[in-house]
Amino acid sequence: SKMELWIVNGMRYHYIDDVFFERLLLTIQVWANFVKNERTYIPVIEKFEVKHWVKQYFINSKNNVPQLMKNLYEELAEILHSIDELYVEIFVLQLTSYKKYGLAKVQIAEKTGSPKEDIELMTLSVVHQILDKVDAEPIRFPILAHLKSDVTEEKQLTFSASKTKSLLQKGYTIEQVAQQRRLKENTIYDHI
């Protein structure tokens, strides 16, 4: 059987990945409909925080949407070019544009014959690879960097990681934190 390789960095991008991907999906939909003068459509993302953020971004950028769309396409194309073709196809099938709604992961699983869980992991892998490139070179990918710009690191910390961070900030060593929390040192390293 073929071994799949998913490039994910859950500790680094937990929470950020969802918000980033949802902002990306909705921004593409809003911009694509705007340039076609379509004002009535069902937003692909219903979360208030994401809709509010995208609305503010749109208001601040609507005079430049055609150029921003072209730039976003170029940023994504540059990053996606280096990622496995099947993963990219699965990622792109989820995008919504003017009068074309992205597919749900269940639909993509049926279309590709892959299990839904694999679709989830492949999507996550692509999102994490995009975030890795954006983190490494934010100036090269300004639109993608903006989509994640104000998602705070604090929100992504799990309760357990927050406790670890607090103890480390108080001056405890990793060994002391591990002993006090009854965790392995590797777990403490995962938290940081």
C-alpha positions, 0 to 999 in steps of 0.5 A: 500500500502507498504511504501518504505524506501529509505536511502538517504543523498542528502545534504551530497552526492550530486555529490559525489554519481554519481562520486563514482558510475560511478568510481565503475562501470567502475573500475569493468569493467576495472579490470574484462576485464583485468584479462581475457586479454580482451582489446577491450570493450565499456566502460560503462561510457563515462564521460572523468573525470571518464574515466581518473581517472579510467585509472590512478587508473588502471595504478597505480594498474595493477600489483595487479588487481586480489587481488584488485578485490578479496578485492573489492568483499569482501568490497562490500559483507560485506556492501551489506550483511546488505542492503535489498535484492531487493535493492542489486539485483537492484544495482548488476544488473547494474554492468558490468564485462567480456562479461556481461554488466550491465542492464540500470535502464529501463531494471531493472524496466521492469525485476522487475516490479518496476517503473524506479523512484523507481530503481533510488531511490533504487540505490541511497539508496544503494550507500549512504549506501555504502558511509556512511559505507566507511566514518565511516570506511575508513580503513576497506574499502580501495578500496571503500574509494579510489574511493571517495577519491579525489571527493572534497566537494566543487563540491557538494555544490549547489549555495545556500549552497555555499552562506550560507557557505560563510556567516557563514565563515564571522561570521554570525549566522544561524539566521542572515544568514536565515534572510539575505537570506530569508530562514528558519533556517532549510534550513540553517541547511540543507546546513551545 
